[in-house]
Amino acid sequence: MIKRQLTTSYILTRVVIALVMGILIGYKTFWWSGALVGAAALAFFLWAPRSGRYLMESSGGATPMRLDERTRVIRDRAARDAFIVLLLATSILLFYYGLIVPSSIPVQMLMGAWGLGGLTYFVSDALQRHGSGD
């Protein structure tokens, strides 16, 4: 992968996006939470091109990042794994609260299932990137 310089248009558009995100969050909550969200978003936008997950195209302007075939395959496998875990966790909850203890499924349990699915995505992605090297 060839290292290329980030374009000015990319940096400016990401600063604007991070600023808007920070303002929207800070407007409805505390000002410092908006500042944290904006700073985290800007840090992510500056990290992403250097992360090795994307190919950088110099002619891309404000959208220079592209996915290569290997990255697409890894992303799709990780999404599949997360979907399966989410489906299994939700099925277990439905079985337990539908047949064993008939009652409503607590929202915290559903949020936990979603969190488990998200965690599965990131772990699967990381293991595939650093494991087989395909």
Sequence and secondary structure as in RCSB ss.txt:
>XXXX:A:sequence
MIKRQLTTSYILTRVVIALVMGILIGYKTFWWSGALVGAAALAFFLWAPRSGRYLMESSGGATPMRLDERTRVIR
DRAARDAFIVLLLATSILLFYYGLIVPSSIPVQMLMGAWGLGGLTYFVSDALQRHGSGD
>XXXX:A:secstr
       HHHHHHHHHHHHHHHHHHHHHS HHHHHHHHHHHHHHHHHGGGSSSSEE GGGTT  EE  HHHHHHH
HHHHHHHHHHHHHHHHHHHHIIIIIS S   HHHHHHHHHHHHHHHHHHHHHHHHTT  
